[in-house]
Amino acid sequence: VIDDPILTDYSLFHLAETYRLKGENHESIATYKQIIENFPHSLIISEANYQITQNYRELKDITSALIYYKNVLEDSKDKQLKAKVLLELSEIYWQEKKYHYSFHFTHSYFHFNFYSVETR
């Protein structure tokens, strides 16, 4: 199905979300990766990266999730999405008792939001 030439980035996105809702996380991840690989200039690349993180978190694969969180922070222009990622990273590191990293991302979140408000 993924190799169908008429599937667009948005239709693949909805297909990936359907897989995730059905609990088919590996299929969901593969479909989101198809968006990233086949539509590198898509407006939904950052959201696809973020959804991959959510799938990996559901699979308890934090190491893989961290790779895609980094992609969102580096590539996304969506300030709200970046803020959400910073908070989620803070939570992940807190749960792993890596408090220094947790504090770093919490601090980054507040610093990021302060300057985002200032530049509006």
Secondary structure by P-SEA (a helix, b strand, c coil): ccccccccaaaaaaaaaaaaaacaaaaaaaaaaaaaaacccccaaaaaaaaaaaaaaaacaaaaaaaaaaaaaaccccaaaaaaaaaaaaaaaaaacaaaaaaaaaaaaaaaaaaaaaac
